[in-house]
Amino acid sequence: MSEKRMYFLIIILIIAATVVITAFYAVRYIPLFDIDMITVDGMTDIPQSVSVLLASCYGVNRFTLDEGAIKTQIESNPRIRECVIRYSSFNNMEVTLVESDEECMLFDGTHYYLISDDDKPVLLEQSDCEALAGQLCVVEVSSSFINYLESFSVPSSFRQILELISEVRAENSSLITHIKYDNNTGEGFGQIVLSLDSLYSELYVREQVSKNRISDSIRVIQASTAEDPAGMIRFMPQHWDLYSDALVKRTVE
């Protein structure tokens, strides 16, 4: 290639780069690209913090919007596993949210938490708690147990316990009014406490058992209550202990 031709090619590349850079910055000031519509798919109940964040995008030029930062902030919400941002037209931003598949949220008596993908309890905003209260299974734990999970992450054994609790609640939602999990050390099974207010009973699951074993025990308690209606009239609370090989009834004085 001749020196003259090489020089000409360099000039063309410089002009092309200048045009591209000028166009890139110019579109940032064209109102046509200012976002005036945002559609959200994937979730019917959008977390308030996400709604506020997306609302701040209205009127912002799409080429000045830091999509990476927006995506990171949205995905930091424990209710959201993934966020995808795309555009269907010059100024219409489409946001697709993939909701977390967590079925339980933890309650320490003051705050609510969801377990994140990196196995840490993440504090929920109060506005999100109100929306989730009727959707997820609420499990009360001690604040010391939350501290344990924050320090050492969620062990696989606790994941299995939450799965068990979720399955039991789904099958017995009309009877279970409150669920508590006690385990301050984070080791071993601990115990699950199921409040059955309509049966004036509490079921203490003290050893690892199956979902069917717990549901069968609740049916036994229900049958026992039906056979002794006078106990309900006297409001005699019943304490039941479930072990791997026994269900023991204790009357609380």
Sequence and secondary structure as in RCSB ss.txt:
>XXXX:A:sequence
MSEKRMYFLIIILIIAATVVITAFYAVRYIPLFDIDMITVDGMTDIPQSVSVLLASCYGVNRFTLDEGAIKTQIE
SNPRIRECVIRYSSFNNMEVTLVESDEECMLFDGTHYYLISDDDKPVLLEQSDCEALAGQLCVVEVSSSFINYLE
SFSVPSSFRQILELISEVRAENSSLITHIKYDNNTGEGFGQIVLSLDSLYSELYVREQVSKNRISDSIRVIQAST
AEDPAGMIRFMPQHWDLYSDALVKRTVE
>XXXX:A:secstr
  HHHHHHHHHHHHHHHHHHHHHHHHGGG GGGB  EEEEES SS  HHHHHHHHTTTT BTTT  HHHHHHHHH
TSTTEEEEEEEESSSSEEEEEEEE    EEEE SS EEEE TTS EEE  HHHHHHHTTTSEEEE  HHHHHHHH
HH   HHHHHHHHHHHHHHHHSTTT  EEEEE SSS S  EEEEEEGGGTEEEEE S   HHHHHHHHHHHHHHH
HH HHHHHTT  EEEEE SS EEEEE  
